[in-house]
Amino acid sequence: MRNNSLEARIRKTSGRSLRTTGSEVLVLTISAFVYSIAFPGFMSAGGIGPIALVALIPVFAVIRSTSWKHVWWYGFLFGFAFYIFFAYWLKSFHALAIVLIPVIKAFEMMLCFVALKAADSFFRRYSYLVQAIVWVAYAYLSESWFAGFSYGNIAYAFYRMTPFVQIADITGLWGIVFLAILPQAFLGRYLADYARGNDPGFRSYVMKNIAIIAGYALLVIASLIYGFVRIAEWRDKEPDRTWDVVAVQHNHDSWEGGYYTYLHNFNNLRRITLEALSQTDPDLVIWSETAFIPSVAWHTAYSTDGSGYEVTAALVDEFVRFGENLGVPLLTGNPEGVIEDPSLPPILPDGSTNRVDYNTVILFDDGRIVETYRKQHLVPFTEYFPYEKQLPWLYNLLLANDYNWWLQGEESVVFDSDGVRFSTPICFEDNFGYLSAEFVASGADVIVNMSNDNWSKKVSAEMQHAAMGAMRSVETRKSTVRGTNSGISCLITPEGTIHEKMEPFAMGWHLYQVPVYTHESNPDTFYVRHIDLFAHAAVWAGWILLGAVAVMKIVSAVRRRSDES
């Protein structure tokens, strides 16, 4: 009889554990989906930003309720599910990408969940405050290593909630992340205790934490007041000058290559540009990332006679003649070919080229390349992979999937055209606040983003990218003009508002009257002067808080065992 009772208890415990695990898995999966629709996605091309203020409450509740045994793989599950929902457009890039990126982000989230669980376990009363700091640190670190992928940062969900994001010119994204996460960690803690029958009463819970709540409320109120004041200031502010820029969108399938494709694209770019110039008188024309191929720098520097590259060189000659007669400076993405081995000629005896390439933007004027910017932050796995020796199997797999590497630029170049100083983060580069801040610190008064998201085939993917550009304008208080292959071409003003979006996935042009705010009349923002200071503080605070308590617990456990022995 006793054995039967024991077996019943075991079955009951196992069944409850299975039900609990199943319910937690379901909650995390639903939360990942709900969180994803806060951003531009398949549910809404613009996203439903306010949802991000509540979507993670169940996540923090699960982290508090679950065991150490489960929390690590729960983090993996949530990270994988969220990025499958959020970055579903990666399947258009490559079948490998839709698996690789969610897996990488899942491992990052796994580590984050473990740290959040540690914060909950080590800091009983104010664990939610430490969790908010940990989440800021995670958000920064997850975009700061080799495979850093900044898409999915909660701050970008609020790109249309402009009063809420104005503090980015002080804190960068990181203050916004903290304000968005703290109340969710607070409410998630209460929800977990309520579900487990440990509810002290919400009023009692609030009163025990009233000092933190009051401090948080003051931060939010101050941030919103600051936001409304800054928006009003920038909307009324007279620019130092207006810069007329024509953006040309040629809507090319970025996977197609070869001479006839390059010729076709050039003909479209030329035709659209001439049409724009017949109706406008701009200061600059911009084409998108790698809009013109082949390399102008290579073919104007080295002779290709008798090498089989004469046709390609002839296309470059056409481009040069077009630029000479354009009558206005042309800014375009164009790969820069340079000599790989200086001891060898540009064309080798076997007909191949002694050449390596940078992904670059060139300013072409008066029949020559006036200035060149080389992309500094390359896309991991597709534009560079520095672990050939350590991971040769992955390196060869990537090469087998038609990925080829660019060289990495090292200088934050500032162009000057007709007295306007500007810099050109290339595509993926405007995902990272530090780069645009470095451009502005180097003297840029306008940000010109040159992008090609045509491969995504999704407007939502292009809007996710444009939302990041909006945050760069807030952080630096500089106007951004986006010149893209197929969208989102637009103007972004310094308070982060997106204006005059061109129709995505369509050919056309648009004249943008870009307000220019110079360094002389508008000093650098706090964020530009102290790039990612708040993120660095969160990382150090997280390490110190969790590390110190972990050491204390280890020492305490050792002493206890010593006393027992």
C-alpha positions as MATLAB code, in Angstrom:
seq = 'MRNNSLEARIRKTSGRSLRTTGSEVLVLTISAFVYSIAFPGFMSAGGIGPIALVALIPVFAVIRSTSWKHVWWYGFLFGFAFYIFFAYWLKSFHALAIVLIPVIKAFEMMLCFVALKAADSFFRRYSYLVQAIVWVAYAYLSESWFAGFSYGNIAYAFYRMTPFVQIADITGLWGIVFLAILPQAFLGRYLADYARGNDPGFRSYVMKNIAIIAGYALLVIASLIYGFVRIAEWRDKEPDRTWDVVAVQHNHDSWEGGYYTYLHNFNNLRRITLEALSQTDPDLVIWSETAFIPSVAWHTAYSTDGSGYEVTAALVDEFVRFGENLGVPLLTGNPEGVIEDPSLPPILPDGSTNRVDYNTVILFDDGRIVETYRKQHLVPFTEYFPYEKQLPWLYNLLLANDYNWWLQGEESVVFDSDGVRFSTPICFEDNFGYLSAEFVASGADVIVNMSNDNWSKKVSAEMQHAAMGAMRSVETRKSTVRGTNSGISCLITPEGTIHEKMEPFAMGWHLYQVPVYTHESNPDTFYVRHIDLFAHAAVWAGWILLGAVAVMKIVSAVRRRSDES';
ca = [
       0.000    0.000    0.000;
       2.872    2.325    0.885;
       4.601    1.585   -2.433;
       1.411    2.387   -4.367;
       1.115    5.693   -2.528;
       4.752    6.530   -3.327;
       4.241    5.689   -7.002;
       1.148    7.889   -7.106;
       3.064   10.803   -5.628;
       5.862   10.304   -8.174;
       3.382   10.222  -11.032;
       1.637   13.303   -9.656;
       4.931   15.201   -9.283;
       6.091   14.176  -12.758;
       2.767   15.129  -14.300;
       2.785   18.526  -12.614;
       6.356   19.106  -13.712;
       5.474   18.249  -17.278;
       2.427   20.499  -17.207;
       4.450   23.328  -15.674;
       7.212   22.968  -18.237;
       4.686   22.813  -21.057;
       2.901   25.923  -19.825;
       6.180   27.826  -19.439;
       7.278   26.837  -22.930;
       3.924   28.019  -24.280;
       4.147   31.329  -22.391;
       7.662   31.992  -23.693;
       6.704   31.154  -27.278;
       3.639   33.403  -27.174;
       5.682   36.183  -25.572;
       8.314   35.868  -28.309;
       5.599   36.235  -30.934;
       3.915   39.183  -29.203;
       7.283   40.885  -28.693;
       8.102   40.450  -32.395;
       4.995   42.316  -33.544;
       6.128   45.418  -31.657;
       8.614   45.822  -34.517;
       7.914   46.143  -38.241;
       7.064   42.622  -39.384;
       4.596   40.350  -41.109;
       1.739   41.546  -38.853;
       2.385   45.266  -39.429;
       4.830   46.927  -41.820;
       5.445   49.689  -39.274;
       5.219   47.647  -36.072;
       3.090   48.224  -32.963;
       5.687   49.775  -30.681;
       3.755   50.108  -27.365;
       3.412   46.312  -27.196;
       7.123   46.152  -26.355;
       6.328   47.834  -23.018;
       4.392   44.772  -21.796;
       5.438   41.827  -23.980;
       8.315   40.754  -21.732;
       6.412   40.716  -18.418;
       5.594   36.979  -18.751;
       9.236   36.293  -19.635;
      10.461   37.720  -16.333;
       7.731   35.812  -14.518;
       8.909   32.533  -16.045;
      12.541   33.268  -15.214;
      11.592   33.827  -11.569;
       9.338   30.763  -11.369;
      11.461   28.211  -13.150;
      14.480   26.265  -11.925;
      18.159   26.685  -12.756;
      17.864   23.384  -14.576;
      15.372   24.853  -17.054;
      16.274   28.519  -17.319;
      19.210   28.132  -19.682;
      17.318   26.253  -22.385;
      14.283   28.500  -21.859;
      16.568   31.384  -22.856;
      17.626   29.483  -25.959;
      13.978   28.778  -26.818;
      12.864   32.377  -26.377;
      15.784   33.808  -28.354;
      15.328   31.344  -31.197;
      11.547   31.810  -31.366;
      11.745   35.606  -31.267;
      14.274   35.872  -34.087;
      12.380   33.359  -36.227;
       9.269   35.554  -35.884;
      11.097   38.892  -36.035;
      13.688   38.211  -38.757;
      11.598   35.843  -40.889;
      12.848   37.735  -43.951;
      16.307   36.178  -43.513;
      15.042   33.191  -45.484;
      15.146   35.444  -48.539;
      18.828   36.080  -47.911;
      19.858   32.430  -47.602;
      18.468   29.214  -46.148;
      21.549   29.102  -43.909;
      20.889   32.588  -42.500;
      17.391   31.836  -41.181;
      18.926   29.065  -39.068;
      22.327   30.540  -38.230;
      21.207   33.958  -36.949;
      18.378   32.673  -34.664;
      20.728   30.030  -33.244;
      23.409   32.624  -32.484;
      20.869   34.959  -30.899;
      19.409   32.020  -28.967;
      22.800   31.307  -27.390;
      23.106   34.980  -26.451;
      19.644   34.964  -24.895;
      20.488   31.744  -23.058;
      23.354   33.534  -21.306;
      21.091   36.498  -20.653;
      18.431   34.288  -19.013;
      21.057   32.707  -16.750;
      22.257   36.181  -15.687;
      18.652   37.312  -15.121;
      17.999   34.213  -13.013;
      21.137   34.954  -11.009;
      19.920   38.519  -10.427;
      16.566   37.182   -9.238;
      18.216   34.663   -6.917;
      20.993   36.864   -5.519;
      19.051   40.114   -5.052;
      15.766   39.326   -3.414;
      14.067   42.673   -2.866;
      15.518   44.689   -5.735;
      16.215   41.892   -8.187;
      14.170   43.623  -10.896;
      16.489   46.646  -10.766;
      19.550   44.449  -11.294;
      17.708   42.583  -14.068;
      17.105   45.851  -15.929;
      20.839   46.626  -15.719;
      21.657   43.098  -16.910;
      19.318   43.463  -19.897;
      21.005   46.727  -20.934;
      24.379   44.993  -20.699;
      23.063   42.065  -22.767;
      21.642   44.403  -25.427;
      25.009   46.125  -25.788;
      27.219   43.026  -25.672;
      25.023   41.152  -28.154;
      25.871   43.698  -30.855;
      29.500   44.245  -29.876;
      31.206   40.980  -30.775;
      32.156   39.490  -34.147;
      28.624   38.237  -34.962;
      26.911   41.257  -33.418;
      23.412   41.703  -34.848;
      21.645   44.778  -33.492;
      18.231   43.999  -34.986;
      15.703   43.246  -32.247;
      16.950   45.737  -29.654;
      13.807   46.803  -27.763;
      14.626   50.517  -28.196;
      14.010   50.280  -31.953;
      10.382   49.281  -31.350;
       9.748   52.868  -30.209;
      11.070   54.677  -33.285;
       7.646   56.261  -33.867;
       7.177   57.162  -30.171;
       9.420   60.181  -30.662;
       9.008   61.840  -27.216;
      10.123   58.599  -25.564;
      13.367   58.279  -27.546;
      14.752   61.815  -27.363;
      17.009   60.917  -24.430;
      19.089   58.956  -26.965;
      21.156   62.114  -27.542;
      22.356   61.636  -23.941;
      22.199   57.909  -23.196;
      22.112   56.388  -26.660;
      19.731   53.450  -26.936;
      20.664   52.253  -23.497;
      18.592   54.650  -21.413;
      15.542   53.732  -23.495;
      16.217   50.029  -22.974;
      16.456   50.547  -19.205;
      13.184   52.501  -19.031;
      11.393   49.859  -21.115;
      12.696   46.838  -19.171;
      12.572   47.931  -15.525;
       8.753   47.986  -15.081;
       8.412   44.679  -16.919;
      10.927   43.007  -14.606;
       9.087   44.536  -11.639;
       5.668   43.293  -12.773;
       7.052   39.924  -13.872;
       8.346   39.331  -10.343;
       4.923   40.067   -8.873;
       3.158   37.915  -11.473;
       5.404   34.939  -10.665;
       4.758   35.245   -6.933;
       1.030   35.582   -7.536;
       0.991   32.457   -9.719;
       2.853   30.490   -7.039;
       0.486   31.583   -4.293;
       3.033   33.894   -2.645;
       1.057   37.058   -3.369;
       1.620   39.649   -0.613;
      -0.992   41.852   -2.264;
      -0.163   44.260   -5.052;
      -0.603   47.292   -2.831;
       1.813   45.857   -0.287;
       4.277   44.971   -3.061;
       4.132   48.509   -4.401;
       4.560   50.110   -0.982;
       7.641   47.983   -0.232;
       9.225   49.267   -3.433;
       7.811   52.777   -3.401;
      11.207   54.498   -3.438;
      12.245   52.719   -6.650;
       8.805   53.282   -8.200;
       8.909   56.976   -7.376;
      12.419   57.281   -8.775;
      11.390   55.479  -11.946;
       8.293   57.668  -12.332;
      10.446   60.780  -12.039;
      12.832   59.414  -14.682;
       9.964   58.728  -17.090;
       8.353   62.116  -16.502;
      11.689   63.887  -16.911;
      12.422   61.905  -20.078;
       9.061   62.740  -21.613;
       9.321   66.420  -20.716;
      12.805   66.446  -22.207;
      11.451   64.650  -25.261;
       8.619   67.091  -25.940;
      10.899   70.076  -25.380;
      13.577   68.725  -27.726;
      11.028   67.873  -30.434;
       9.581   71.377  -30.301;
      13.076   72.862  -30.354;
      14.225   70.906  -33.402;
      11.018   71.380  -35.361;
      11.302   75.154  -34.901;
      15.061   75.292  -35.402;
      16.294   76.981  -38.564;
      18.994   74.965  -40.334;
      22.283   76.583  -41.243;
      21.502   75.726  -44.855;
      19.398   73.402  -46.984;
      21.160   70.797  -49.099;
      19.288   69.569  -52.181;
      19.953   65.881  -52.763;
      18.429   63.613  -55.421;
      18.206   59.973  -54.344;
      17.933   57.477  -57.208;
      16.283   54.129  -56.549;
      16.859   51.584  -59.334;
      15.312   48.512  -57.658;
      17.826   45.940  -58.804;
      17.795   42.264  -57.758;
      20.984   42.257  -55.709;
      21.708   38.591  -56.412;
      22.048   39.094  -60.147;
      25.537   39.805  -61.494;
      27.561   39.722  -64.663;
      28.411   42.288  -67.316;
      24.956   42.555  -68.900;
      23.347   43.015  -65.487;
      25.848   45.766  -64.658;
      25.143   47.432  -68.011;
      21.383   47.157  -67.496;
      21.653   48.692  -64.010;
      23.877   51.514  -65.222;
      21.451   52.326  -68.024;
      18.577   52.504  -65.515;
      20.589   54.614  -63.087;
      21.655   56.945  -65.868;
      18.137   57.252  -67.285;
      16.520   57.972  -63.901;
      19.250   60.436  -62.951;
      18.913   62.395  -66.189;
      15.153   62.467  -65.724;
      15.620   63.914  -62.222;
      18.120   66.514  -63.444;
      15.746   67.620  -66.184;
      13.265   68.630  -63.486;
      15.502   69.681  -60.589;
      18.791   71.405  -59.861;
      20.300   69.436  -56.953;
      23.598   69.864  -55.119;
      24.289   66.120  -55.195;
      22.985   62.888  -56.726;
      23.206   59.685  -54.674;
      23.007   56.092  -55.826;
      22.831   53.154  -53.414;
      25.353   50.700  -51.993;
      27.255   48.909  -54.835;
      24.904   50.574  -57.323;
      27.594   50.694  -59.985;
      29.835   47.710  -60.696;
      32.672   47.222  -61.822;
      35.325   49.070  -59.816;
      35.985   52.561  -61.088;
      39.177   52.855  -59.041;
      40.637   49.625  -60.446;
      39.837   50.139  -64.119;
      40.949   53.769  -64.190;
      44.250   52.892  -62.487;
      45.326   49.759  -64.375;
      45.366   48.816  -68.035;
      43.359   45.744  -69.013;
      44.470   45.569  -72.642;
      44.762   41.976  -73.828;
      43.526   40.570  -70.534;
      39.903   39.861  -71.420;
      38.595   42.669  -69.203;
      38.247   45.222  -72.000;
      34.429   45.078  -72.038;
      34.238   45.727  -68.305;
      36.739   48.556  -68.636;
      34.627   50.048  -71.415;
      31.646   50.184  -69.050;
      33.776   52.088  -66.547;
      34.748   54.486  -69.342;
      31.042   55.061  -69.988;
      30.516   55.807  -66.304;
      33.425   58.264  -66.300;
      32.083   60.109  -69.358;
      28.638   60.220  -67.779;
      30.090   61.687  -64.580;
      32.151   64.243  -66.495;
      29.053   65.561  -68.261;
      26.632   65.295  -65.346;
      27.257   68.784  -64.041;
      26.693   67.756  -60.417;
      28.698   65.571  -57.994;
      27.671   61.902  -57.910;
      27.870   59.787  -54.746;
      27.616   56.065  -55.371;
      28.403   52.719  -53.886;
      31.174   51.094  -55.914;
      33.694   48.377  -54.964;
      37.294   49.540  -54.755;
      39.785   47.104  -56.227;
      43.355   47.381  -54.914;
      46.543   45.425  -55.616;
      46.808   42.378  -53.353;
      50.496   41.581  -53.895;
      52.552   44.706  -54.735;
      55.338   42.567  -56.172;
      53.072   41.243  -58.936;
      51.349   42.984  -61.881;
      47.596   43.750  -61.730;
      46.818   41.111  -64.372;
      48.519   37.772  -63.726;
      49.821   35.476  -66.511;
      46.821   33.145  -66.132;
      44.441   36.072  -66.817;
      43.249   36.442  -63.222;
      43.567   39.703  -61.301;
      46.020   40.413  -58.498;
      43.290   42.177  -56.601;
      41.278   42.418  -53.377;
      38.271   44.652  -52.789;
      36.736   47.044  -50.304;
      33.007   47.804  -50.145;
      33.168   51.545  -50.713;
      31.338   54.760  -51.458;
      32.966   57.139  -53.919;
      32.334   60.829  -54.498;
      32.787   61.341  -58.246;
      33.141   64.865  -59.562;
      35.007   66.600  -62.387;
      35.665   63.241  -64.042;
      37.516   61.742  -61.082;
      37.105   60.091  -57.701;
      37.361   62.953  -55.230;
      37.081   60.883  -52.044;
      36.463   57.273  -51.010;
      35.004   55.723  -47.862;
      35.748   52.087  -47.086;
      33.187   50.163  -45.065;
      34.459   49.609  -41.516;
      31.823   47.363  -39.914;
      31.364   44.447  -42.276;
      28.465   41.997  -42.135;
      29.617   38.860  -40.294;
      29.635   35.587  -42.228;
      28.704   37.234  -45.539;
      31.268   40.043  -45.883;
      34.005   38.725  -43.594;
      34.873   35.755  -41.382;
      38.129   36.046  -39.409;
      38.243   32.472  -38.100;
      39.501   30.541  -41.117;
      42.177   28.761  -39.089;
      40.047   28.111  -36.009;
      36.883   27.019  -37.863;
      37.966   25.864  -41.328;
      34.821   23.756  -41.802;
      32.572   26.817  -41.343;
      34.842   29.006  -43.444;
      34.659   26.523  -46.329;
      30.899   26.100  -45.882;
      30.411   29.850  -46.211;
      32.596   29.984  -49.326;
      30.628   27.084  -50.798;
      27.486   29.179  -50.344;
      28.869   31.976  -52.542;
      29.979   34.271  -49.736;
      33.068   36.327  -50.562;
      34.989   38.615  -48.269;
      35.704   42.344  -48.382;
      38.680   44.056  -46.785;
      37.835   46.188  -43.759;
      38.163   49.965  -43.775;
      39.720   51.794  -40.846;
      38.888   55.497  -41.239;
      35.762   57.550  -40.467;
      35.889   59.559  -43.690;
      34.094   62.904  -43.885;
      33.235   64.029  -47.427;
      32.939   67.677  -48.402;
      30.693   68.712  -51.276;
      29.931   72.373  -51.848;
      30.752   73.099  -48.211;
      28.507   70.360  -46.784;
      30.394   67.858  -44.634;
      28.833   64.429  -44.575;
      29.667   60.771  -43.917;
      28.296   57.618  -45.459;
      27.686   54.581  -43.251;
      27.169   51.731  -45.703;
      23.997   49.678  -45.203;
      24.546   47.507  -42.073;
      26.778   50.172  -40.547;
      23.960   52.488  -39.487;
      22.745   49.697  -37.191;
      25.454   50.746  -34.745;
      25.330   54.028  -32.866;
      29.041   54.242  -32.265;
      29.857   54.477  -35.983;
      27.573   57.396  -36.774;
      28.755   59.108  -33.593;
      32.380   58.692  -34.715;
      31.519   60.180  -38.104;
      29.930   63.196  -36.443;
      32.805   63.530  -33.975;
      35.109   63.595  -37.007;
      33.207   66.568  -38.446;
      30.176   65.253  -40.366;
      27.109   67.520  -40.391;
      24.854   65.095  -42.309;
      24.581   61.307  -42.367;
      24.060   59.754  -45.807;
      23.205   56.079  -45.478;
      23.793   54.009  -48.637;
      21.846   50.738  -48.415;
      20.736   47.735  -50.425;
      18.025   45.671  -48.720;
      16.481   44.501  -51.984;
      17.393   40.888  -51.222;
      14.959   40.818  -48.268;
      11.912   41.152  -50.556;
      10.039   42.489  -47.505;
       9.017   46.075  -46.727;
       9.082   45.195  -43.020;
      12.790   44.319  -43.196;
      13.469   47.655  -44.854;
      11.420   49.475  -42.191;
      13.345   47.725  -39.416;
      16.510   49.104  -40.993;
      15.063   52.597  -41.437;
      13.999   52.625  -37.768;
      17.640   52.216  -36.799;
      18.529   55.155  -39.012;
      15.955   57.245  -37.152;
      17.721   56.519  -33.881;
      21.074   57.556  -35.346;
      19.634   60.997  -36.125;
      18.380   61.406  -32.555;
      21.696   60.310  -31.033;
      23.751   62.702  -33.151;
      21.158   65.439  -33.828;
      22.057   65.316  -37.487;
      19.798   64.882  -40.498;
      19.993   61.545  -42.294;
      19.225   60.998  -45.957;
      18.915   57.365  -47.030;
      19.781   56.424  -50.608;
      18.732   52.831  -51.193;
      18.337   50.329  -53.995;
      14.677   49.587  -53.253;
      13.771   51.218  -49.923;
      13.407   52.757  -47.552;
      14.764   55.904  -49.246;
      13.787   58.832  -47.043;
      14.823   61.887  -45.066;
      15.154   61.679  -41.273;
      15.296   64.913  -39.301;
      17.247   65.319  -36.033;
      14.272   64.529  -33.791;
      13.988   61.118  -35.484;
      10.975   61.683  -37.742;
      10.970   59.817  -41.056;
       9.855   61.991  -43.999;
       9.059   61.485  -47.679;
       9.505   57.734  -48.002;
       9.854   56.604  -51.593;
       7.718   53.707  -52.730;
       9.622   50.521  -51.857;
      10.594   48.020  -54.532;
      10.015   50.516  -57.326;
      12.259   52.554  -59.620;
      12.234   56.295  -59.180;
      13.898   59.357  -57.739;
      13.161   61.973  -55.150;
      14.577   65.399  -54.331;
      15.268   65.756  -50.613;
      15.788   69.185  -49.121;
      18.087   68.177  -46.303;
      18.383   70.561  -43.342;
      22.060   70.967  -42.429;
      23.033   71.761  -38.830;
      26.730   72.496  -38.554;
      29.061   71.890  -35.640;
      29.619   75.605  -35.330;
      25.974   76.308  -34.419;
      25.106   72.908  -32.917;
      27.786   71.340  -30.714;
      28.127   67.575  -30.450;
      25.591   65.789  -28.263;
      26.551   64.152  -24.974;
      26.238   60.784  -26.699;
      28.677   61.764  -29.451;
      31.152   63.044  -26.859;
      30.769   59.939  -24.663;
      29.865   57.102  -27.018;
      27.963   54.246  -25.309;
      28.938   55.457  -21.843;
      25.697   54.196  -20.298;
      26.101   50.792  -21.949;
      29.633   50.469  -20.588;
      28.369   51.446  -17.139;
      25.673   48.757  -17.317;
      28.202   46.100  -18.334;
      30.524   46.971  -15.468;
      27.668   47.260  -12.976;
      26.312   43.877  -14.055;
      29.698   42.188  -13.694;
      30.371   43.791  -10.316;
      26.914   43.136   -8.831;
      26.565   39.533   -9.971;
      30.235   38.731   -9.508;
      30.472   40.151   -5.990;
      27.396   38.307   -4.759;
      28.485   35.074   -6.451;
      31.873   35.274   -4.694;
      30.163   35.995   -1.372;
      27.908   32.965   -1.768;
      30.833   30.729   -2.695;
      32.819   31.922    0.330;
      29.782   31.411    2.565;
      29.269   27.875    1.232;
      32.941   27.003    1.811;
      32.793   28.318    5.377;
      29.606   26.389    6.058;
      31.147   23.156    4.864;
      34.254   23.874    6.905;
      32.137   24.443   10.014;
      30.169   21.250    9.412;
      33.338   19.210    9.051;
];
